Structure formats: C-alpha cells, structure tokens
Amino acid sequence: MKHSDDYFRRLAFDEAPTGLVLTENRIIRICNRRFAELLGYHVEDLLNQSFRIFYGSDEEFESIRDVGLSKLQETGGYTDERLIRHRSGQGIWCQFRARTLNPDAPLERVVMSFAPINEAQTLRLSKRERQVLDLMNQRLTSKEIARRLGLSPRTIDDVRGRLIKRFGLRRAEDLLSQLRGASH
C-alpha cells in the first residue's frame, strides 16, 4: 500500500513521543494525542481552547506569556523547563520548546512541544508553591523572588523550606534536580 507524503506527515505528528501543539494568539488550533493525554484531555477537548486552562489563575497565565517572549522575537525559538497544570490540578514538570512562525508577532502562531521530565513525578502544589518553584528554576534568589511576588524573603524561604521538607531533601538544588528526574 502506497501512502502520500501528507499521510506520513500526519502520522509523525499524531504519533510523536512528545506533546505537540500549534497555537494562534494562545488559542490551541491543533495538538497531538500525546499532548492531550499528558494533560488529561482528549484532543477534541482542547481544540480552540485558550492555553489559560493549563494555569491556576489569570495572573499566572499572563505572567508566563512574557517568559521567553524576547527570545522568540530575537531568535524565533525558546526553551525552558516549566510546570503545566494537568486537568486534575496536579503540576507536571516539562521540558518546553517553542518556535514562532512570525518573530515580529511571536504569539501570532507558535509551535510548541512539551515533554515530561519525570513522568512518575506529579505534583500537588499551591499557587504560591508553583510561583516560587518556577522562579527558582529561573535561578532567582529568595530576595529576587520576593521582589517579583511582592512578598518578604522570609516568606519565600518558608515556601522553599516546605517544598524541600515535603520531598525529603536538603537543598533547593536537590529539589529541582529531583523534579527533573536527575540522579543526585
């Protein structure tokens, strides 16, 4: 049986081992099954939905928009590690990659991939814990995180301490390593 190039393109997209999604102005236009399953949905549930459904609040959704925006404008691509919200409310730590199709208007049309860093590790985190963990991942100090969130450094240290204790670790670096699935 002979298949067309379009058939193979579609097959590669649908069966990719990584979650793939194309958005227009942060609205999902198409995604593969791996992306939908990673986040607890069916593909049909996600089409024409705002990416807002993957974040705990409007504030979180708006702030994540600006992370990497300048890189998309400058180079057309951006990569980081981030928490994205599963349908159940749990956080999933993912390797995130984005490629804009228009660097002059980077969010106009973007192709993104999401690969879980440690598939066995799902997280139940509060909004504050997610914020602190995301900023820790950007290598910010407690003082810098406190300034960004409008809190005291002591509050940030308390949140970091609770996260470290919950995972039975000694240092914040160990927490990030564990979430990434790295060996210590």
Helices and strands as residue ranges (DSSP letters): H 5-15, E 19-24, E 27-31, H 33-38, H 43-46, G 51-54, H 58-66, H 69-75, E 77-85, E 91-100, E 110-116, E 122-123, H 127-137, H 142-149, H 153-166, H 172-180
